[in-house]
């Protein structure tokens, strides 16, 4: 009876370890930035020259729509 309980506990530990490892691989954080924050970042990227004016306008239209 003790052996069965020990095996059950070991199985439960292995199951939860496997379950937890598969869950963390599929985790994708959701960004919750407001449109104002997104525009601020976009403006900074444009000011630094990271994106062209055409890219800036296209992204800005997507944010505002």
N, C-alpha and C positions, 0 to 999 in steps of 0.2 A: 504494500500500500504506500509506503514511504517512497519507493522507487517510482511509482506512478505519479505521485505528487511532484517529485523532483523533475521528472521528464515533462510534466505539464508546465511547470514554471519555466524550465529552459526553453520549451517550445514558445511560450508566450513572450519571453524576452527576445528570442530570435525573430519572431513575427513582428513585434513592434519596432525592432531595430531595422529590419528590412523595409517595413512600411514607412518609417520616418526617412530613410535614405532615399526612397523613390519620390517622396513628396517634395523634398527640398530641391531636387533637380528640375522639377517642372514649375517652380515658383517664379512668377514674373511680376515684379512690383508694378503697381498702377500709379502713374503720375497724376497728381491732383493739382497741377498748376492752373491758375486762373488765366483767362485770356490776357489780362494785363501783364502778368508775369511772363507769359509766352512772348508778348510783344516787346517787353523789356529785353529779354534774352535775344530776340531777333534783331532789335536795334543795335545791341552791343556787338553781335556777330557782324552786322553790316558795317558798323563804324570801324571795326578792326580789319575789315577787308576780307573776311573769311568767305563771304558770299557775294555774288554779283547783284546788280540792281534788279535784273530780271528774276533771279532766285528770290530776292527780298520781296518783290511785289507778289510773286506767286504764293509764297509762304504766308505773307500778310493777308492775302485774300482768303486763304484756307482758314486762318485763325479767326478772321472776322466773320466768316460765313457760318 
